[in-house]
Amino acid sequence: MRGRLLLAPLLAAFCVAGHAACDTGLAERMHAKLHPKRLLDHERAVCQPWRGFAGRFIVVLPMPRPSSEPNLTEFDLDVLVVQQADNGNTERATVVSRLFQPAALTEDAIRIGEIKVDTARYALAGDARAFGVRVVHQGSSRANPYSNETLTLYVPQGPKLAKVLDGLETALERGEWDTNCAGNFETVRGSLSIARSTSNGYADLLLRQTRTLSRSSPQGEECVTQERPAKFTSMTLHYDGTIYRASKGTASD
């Protein structure tokens, strides 16, 4: 009991110190160090402590690229695992693993609403723990509402980050309506978990999804929405030695 009582304040201290490092501009310092001549999208840049690794942070740097098309913006994405110095001096933080991805994200009529770090425990093997980067996209059309979220997983492999899952869609909302009442809508929600089976040394991933369809129509002075029964599917993703892929025939109701 005494050990657990002592552990709780230590964990809280690590958490506070981690957020303090991000709050004092760790992402901006990494950007200035690695890309002094590039613009940083400060609104979407991310810094977050990696839970379970003392003094270690995930930093995501989105940087817009020049474009000749007025309604199109591409972003280079630099994803970093950063280790803070033992004395807590973030000026001496060092990059442990890194993956620079040219033109990784595109923004047009579908804008990038948010970039988030997912530090759930993706234990793929005894010596391989992944973290995720989630990207939220949002449409601008009122008559055709659209939003989705994708998940990409990265595994540190020495100085490099390996992208082992690329842009898996985990959430979707879309529809078409007359902006008054009548319309059809679709919602998909997904969750990713670690399976007990393995492929090429990494644990398989299990994607479970719930899909709901609804229809709205005017009935007298009211707008009535009818929702169809939800459909549930699951899919197993297998690691092929480079990246996770869905095997044919793995989806089921």
C-alpha positions in Angstrom: 0.0 0.0 0.0 2.8 2.4 0.9 4.5 1.7 -2.4 1.3 2.6 -4.3 0.9 5.7 -2.3 4.4 6.8 -3.2 4.0 5.9 -6.8 0.9 8.1 -7.4 2.7 11.4 -6.7 5.7 10.4 -8.8 3.4 9.6 -11.8 1.6 13.0 -11.3 5.0 14.8 -11.2 6.1 13.1 -14.5 2.8 14.1 -16.1 3.1 17.8 -14.9 6.7 18.0 -16.1 5.8 16.5 -19.4 3.0 18.9 -20.1 5.2 21.8 -18.9 7.8 20.9 -21.5 5.2 21.0 -24.3 3.6 24.2 -22.9 6.9 26.0 -22.9 7.3 25.5 -26.7 9.1 22.1 -27.2 7.5 21.7 -30.6 8.5 25.2 -31.7 12.1 24.6 -30.6 12.3 21.4 -32.5 10.9 23.1 -35.6 13.4 26.0 -35.3 16.3 23.5 -34.9 15.3 21.1 -37.7 13.5 23.5 -40.2 14.7 27.0 -39.6 13.6 28.2 -43.1 10.2 26.5 -43.1 6.9 27.8 -41.9 5.2 25.8 -39.2 1.4 25.5 -38.9 1.3 26.4 -35.2 -2.4 25.7 -34.8 -2.0 22.0 -35.8 1.4 21.3 -34.4 1.3 18.7 -31.6 3.5 17.9 -28.6 2.5 15.3 -26.0 4.3 13.2 -23.4 4.6 9.5 -24.4 3.0 7.7 -21.4 5.2 5.0 -20.0 8.4 6.6 -21.2 9.9 9.1 -18.7 11.1 12.3 -20.4 10.0 11.2 -23.8 7.7 13.2 -26.1 5.9 12.8 -29.4 6.1 15.9 -31.6 4.3 16.4 -34.9 5.3 19.3 -37.1 3.0 20.1 -40.0 4.6 22.5 -42.5 2.7 23.9 -45.6 4.3 23.5 -49.0 4.2 26.1 -51.7 1.3 25.4 -54.2 0.3 27.0 -57.5 -3.4 26.0 -56.9 -5.2 28.6 -54.8 -7.6 26.1 -53.0 -5.1 23.4 -52.4 -2.5 23.2 -49.6 -0.1 20.3 -49.0 1.7 19.7 -45.8 5.0 18.0 -45.1 4.8 16.1 -41.8 7.8 15.6 -39.5 7.0 13.1 -36.7 9.5 13.0 -33.9 10.2 11.1 -30.7 12.1 13.5 -28.5 14.0 12.7 -25.3 14.2 15.5 -22.7 17.5 15.9 -20.8 17.7 14.4 -17.3 17.9 17.8 -15.7 14.6 18.8 -17.4 16.3 21.4 -19.7 14.2 21.3 -22.8 16.8 23.3 -24.7 18.9 20.1 -24.6 16.2 17.8 -25.8 17.3 15.4 -28.5 15.6 13.6 -31.3 15.6 9.8 -30.7 13.5 8.7 -33.7 12.1 10.5 -36.7 10.2 10.2 -39.9 9.9 13.1 -42.4 7.0 12.7 -44.8 6.8 15.0 -47.8 3.3 16.1 -48.9 1.8 13.7 -46.3 -1.4 15.7 -45.8 -3.6 17.6 -48.3 -6.2 20.3 -47.6 -8.8 21.5 -50.1 -12.6 21.6 -49.7 -12.0 19.0 -47.0 -9.9 20.8 -44.3 -7.7 19.4 -41.6 -9.6 20.1 -38.4 -7.1 18.7 -35.9 -4.0 16.5 -35.5 -3.9 14.4 -32.3 -1.3 12.0 -30.8 -2.7 8.7 -29.6 -0.5 7.1 -26.9 -2.7 4.1 -26.2 -0.7 1.0 -25.4 -0.1 -0.5 -28.9 2.2 -3.3 -27.8 3.0 -5.0 -31.1 5.9 -7.1 -29.9 8.1 -7.5 -26.8 10.4 -4.8 -28.1 8.0 -2.8 -30.3 5.5 -0.4 -28.9 3.7 1.9 -31.4 2.0 5.3 -31.0 -0.6 6.8 -33.2 -1.3 10.1 -35.0 -4.9 10.8 -35.7 -6.0 13.4 -38.3 -9.5 14.8 -38.3 -10.9 16.0 -41.6 -13.9 18.3 -42.0 -15.9 19.3 -45.1 -17.2 22.8 -45.7 -20.5 21.9 -47.5 -23.6 22.4 -45.5 -25.7 20.4 -47.9 -23.2 17.5 -48.0 -21.8 17.3 -44.4 -18.6 15.3 -44.1 -16.0 14.5 -41.5 -13.7 11.6 -40.7 -10.8 10.6 -38.6 -7.8 8.5 -39.7 -5.2 6.7 -37.6 -1.5 6.1 -38.5 0.8 4.0 -36.3 4.5 4.5 -35.9 7.1 2.3 -34.3 10.6 3.6 -33.3 13.4 1.5 -34.9 16.6 3.1 -33.8 16.9 6.6 -35.3 14.1 6.0 -37.7 10.3 5.8 -37.2 8.6 3.0 -39.2 5.1 3.7 -40.4 3.3 0.4 -39.8 -0.3 1.5 -40.3 -1.1 4.2 -42.8 -4.3 6.3 -42.6 -6.8 3.8 -41.3 -10.3 5.4 -41.2 -11.7 5.0 -37.6 -14.6 7.4 -37.8 -16.9 8.8 -40.5 -19.9 11.1 -40.7 -21.4 12.1 -44.0 -24.8 12.9 -45.5 -26.8 14.6 -48.2 -29.8 16.8 -47.4 -31.9 19.8 -48.5 -30.5 21.9 -45.6 -34.0 22.1 -44.2 -35.0 18.5 -43.2 -35.0 15.8 -45.9 -31.8 13.8 -46.2 -29.8 10.7 -45.7 -26.9 10.3 -43.3 -24.3 7.7 -42.4 -22.2 7.3 -39.3 -19.3 4.9 -38.8 -17.4 4.4 -35.5 -14.4 2.1 -35.2 -12.1 0.9 -32.5 -8.7 -0.7 -32.9 -7.3 -3.4 -30.5 -4.4 -5.8 -30.2 -5.3 -9.4 -31.2 -3.7 -12.5 -29.7 -2.5 -13.8 -33.0 0.7 -12.5 -34.8 2.0 -12.1 -38.3 5.7 -11.6 -39.2 6.6 -10.9 -35.6 4.0 -8.3 -34.8 0.6 -8.7 -33.2 -2.4 -8.7 -35.5 -4.8 -5.7 -35.1 -8.6 -6.1 -34.8 -10.8 -3.3 -36.2 -14.4 -3.3 -35.0 -16.8 -0.9 -36.7 -20.4 0.2 -36.1 -22.3 1.6 -39.1 -25.6 3.5 -38.7 -27.8 4.8 -41.5 -30.6 7.4 -40.9 -33.2 9.2 -43.0 -34.9 12.5 -42.1 -38.1 13.6 -43.7 -40.8 16.2 -43.1 -44.0 14.9 -41.6 -46.5 17.7 -41.2 -44.7 20.5 -39.2 -42.1 18.2 -37.8 -38.9 16.8 -39.1 -38.7 13.1 -38.2 -35.5 11.0 -38.3 -35.7 7.3 -38.7 -32.6 5.2 -37.9 -32.0 1.8 -39.3 -30.6 -1.0 -37.1 -26.8 -0.6 -36.6 -24.5 -3.0 -38.5 -21.4 -4.4 -36.8 -18.3 -5.6 -38.6 -14.9 -6.7 -37.6 -11.7 -7.0 -39.6 -8.2 -8.4 -38.8 -5.2 -6.5 -40.0 -2.0 -8.5 -40.5 1.6 -7.2 -40.6 3.3 -8.2 -43.9 6.8 -7.3 -42.7 6.4 -3.6 -43.7 2.9 -2.5 -43.0 -0.5 -3.7 -41.8 -3.0 -4.8 -44.4 -6.5 -6.2 -44.2 -6.8 -9.8 -45.4 -9.5 -10.5 -47.9 -12.6 -12.0 -46.4 -11.8 -10.9 -42.8 -14.8 -8.6 -42.5 -17.9 -10.1 -40.9 -21.3 -8.8 -39.6 
